[in-house]
């Protein structure tokens, strides 16, 4: 019996690996690794010159690995990178002869590639046209075959890359389904993790509740699962477990800084040292890659903030110079193959329109996947004035970008949560009017010291934020939200946050709203129609004269103008989520032709209600 059981185990293991395991194969001058399925990354590793991170000839700036992937119908030009010994996440290596490129194939069938490694002064940031063979330091060619997407895979490996398609929502490229972001916006120092190589706190704001100013996420080690990634003999369980927990709560996006040198946290940068801005820490970035790959498997989008307001002149004084170009190039080369990327040009940006446009166009020119590009406005403070007039940094940041071909996402920060609904609606509509529809995100709310409170906070603000910001954004046609924690220090505030369970109730409330939209609404076909309501405190989202959704705050009533026909009504509790309540005689009455009065379900006026009205067919 034991032999028979072992035989069956062996067969099952073989079948599992045939379907799921990474494949390795040797070619002439390269090693290929990957599942060889659509959307899942193909890694090509080449033997090249033996170099080190600190060599006189800079391996990041003075070498360039460029690979052209092509099939019968399309071609992608992809930058590669120096990979030290090829296993730096585990070994910590800073030198070696391995050079790597990662590619996310979007079509099945045979792909061919031509790879060139070139050497020259600052060649990494020169024009990116493939050279003639005679000008290559060396070149390698090969091919591989990609199979269809794995319908049993998890996350973006099943649904495909998040793409901008000219609509108000990003789209999953494999399924064609719209993506509604439900994001975690803190800690912005998520990558200041104690088990990443070369990671330490330099200066920045005090965070005495963190050991040495770095995150450990100790309460999430228990959320790590067998088979999840680690590195260097078991490191990484805390940060991987944190992602697992957030995904289990319905969160599908994470906002984080990849460079905060001289910023609030001053503990995240991709370099070997904060002031070595052309020398990249290969092992640290390989460990980041482990985390980002896990996010792809979970289906958690990466909102990559490339700088913040305190440090946005660190690179080339804010201009698009050599260090900044190399910075973007390394980010795109190492992480551009991920499927849920949004490149954000800066948190609370202070940069000019010309500078922002130069950043965006450069990133677009080197990113073969055309990931969406965003920017986060500086905060509006009530009463703040500039040269005698009211200061409106949202308008000043975003208006000059309307219609710009290399920009897709306004990443809104709003000091006053009562303005969320009108601001989201404003920029969705203005961008459409300017013939380049934006995907409008709400990425930070309220005073910097408040944000979203914890479940047990004495000043718990969930009811207010649920109404003004969560539903206020979605009912304006917003494409999703990220939730900022508020504060700098203190247990589970922004930069000191360690335990995401401190906001467990909020994740449920937020996830319920997204689930409601996905399960019950044709939301991609709907528009804001507050003009149909008599009460300005309520929100309306509608599809023609067929389908209406109204958000009714507690203690309120409103008239709704509707078209001719026979309608059905149902109610939804946005606080608890769950089922729809559909007693036909509760909460509405006809007041005049083509108008109904809406009120609380079953007399429950002490709570908010979402009301669905649909025309019977």
WOGIJO-V934005 format. One record per backbone hydrogen bond with DSSP energy under -1.0 kcal/mol. NH is the residue of the N-H (numbers start at 1). CO is the residue of the C=O. If there is no record, write none. Layout:
NH;CO / NH;CO
This chain:
5;1 / 6;2 / 7;3 / 8;4 / 9;5 / 10;6 / 11;7 / 12;8 / 13;9 / 14;10 / 15;11 / 16;12 / 17;13 / 18;14 / 19;15 / 20;16 / 21;17 / 23;34 / 25;32 / 27;30 / 29;27 / 30;27 / 31;45 / 32;25 / 33;43 / 34;23 / 38;147 / 39;105 / 40;37 / 42;103 / 43;33 / 44;101 / 45;31 / 46;99 / 48;97 / 51;96 / 53;94 / 55;52 / 62;58 / 64;118 / 66;116 / 67;78 / 68;114 / 69;76 / 70;112 / 71;74 / 76;69 / 78;67 / 80;65 / 81;100 / 83;98 / 86;83 / 90;87 / 91;87 / 92;88 / 96;51 / 98;84 / 99;46 / 100;81 / 101;44 / 103;42 / 109;146 / 111;144 / 112;70 / 113;142 / 114;68 / 115;140 / 116;66 / 117;138 / 118;64 / 120;62 / 123;120 / 124;61 / 125;122 / 126;123 / 135;132 / 136;133 / 137;117 / 138;117 / 140;115 / 142;113 / 144;111 / 146;109 / 147;36 / 153;150 / 156;296 / 157;154 / 158;155 / 159;155 / 160;156 / 162;339 / 163;171 / 171;163 / 172;177 / 173;161 / 174;159 / 175;159 / 176;172 / 179;170 / 181;479 / 183;481 / 184;253 / 185;483 / 190;187 / 192;189 / 193;191 / 194;215 / 196;193 / 199;196 / 202;266 / 205;264 / 210;207 / 213;210 / 214;211 / 215;192 / 220;217 / 221;218 / 223;220 / 224;221 / 228;225 / 231;235 / 235;231 / 240;236 / 241;237 / 242;238 / 243;239 / 244;240 / 245;241 / 246;242 / 247;243 / 248;244 / 249;245 / 250;247 / 251;246 / 252;182 / 254;301 / 255;184 / 256;303 / 257;188 / 258;305 / 260;268 / 263;260 / 272;279 / 276;273 / 279;276 / 281;270 / 282;280 / 285;281 / 286;282 / 287;283 / 288;284 / 289;285 / 290;286 / 291;287 / 292;288 / 293;289 / 294;290 / 295;291 / 296;292 / 297;293 / 298;294 / 299;295 / 300;295 / 301;252 / 302;340 / 303;254 / 304;302 / 304;342 / 305;256 / 306;344 / 311;308 / 314;311 / 318;315 / 319;316 / 321;319 / 325;321 / 326;322 / 327;323 / 328;324 / 329;325 / 330;326 / 331;327 / 332;328 / 333;329 / 334;330 / 335;331 / 336;332 / 338;335 / 342;302 / 343;372 / 344;304 / 345;374 / 347;307 / 349;376 / 356;352 / 357;353 / 358;354 / 359;355 / 360;356 / 361;357 / 362;358 / 363;359 / 364;360 / 365;361 / 366;362 / 367;363 / 370;367 / 374;343 / 375;409 / 376;346 / 377;411 / 384;381 / 386;389 / 389;386 / 391;384 / 396;392 / 397;393 / 398;394 / 399;395 / 401;398 / 402;399 / 404;401 / 407;404 / 408;373 / 409;373 / 411;375 / 412;441 / 414;444 / 419;416 / 420;417 / 423;419 / 424;420 / 425;421 / 426;422 / 427;423 / 428;424 / 429;425 / 430;426 / 431;427 / 432;428 / 433;429 / 434;430 / 435;432 / 436;431 / 439;408 / 441;410 / 442;480 / 443;412 / 444;412 / 446;414 / 450;447 / 451;447 / 452;484 / 455;502 / 457;454 / 460;457 / 465;461 / 466;462 / 467;463 / 468;464 / 469;465 / 470;465 / 471;466 / 473;469 / 474;470 / 475;471 / 476;473 / 477;474 / 478;473 / 479;440 / 481;181 / 482;442 / 483;183 / 487;448 / 493;490 / 494;486 / 497;493 / 497;494 / 502;499 / 503;500 / 504;501 / 507;503 / 508;504 / 509;505 / 510;506 / 511;507 / 512;508 / 513;509 / 514;510 / 515;511 / 516;512 / 517;513 / 518;514 / 519;515 / 520;516 / 521;517 / 523;521 / 525;522 / 526;523 / 527;542 / 529;540 / 532;529 / 533;530 / 534;559 / 538;535 / 539;551 / 541;549 / 542;527 / 543;547 / 546;543 / 547;543 / 548;613 / 549;541 / 550;611 / 551;539 / 552;609 / 555;605 / 556;553 / 558;598 / 560;596 / 561;532 / 562;594 / 568;614 / 570;612 / 571;581 / 572;610 / 577;573 / 581;571 / 586;583 / 589;597 / 591;595 / 592;595 / 595;592 / 596;560 / 597;589 / 598;558 / 599;587 / 603;600 / 604;601 / 605;603 / 609;552 / 610;572 / 611;550 / 612;570 / 613;548 / 614;568 / 615;546 / 616;566
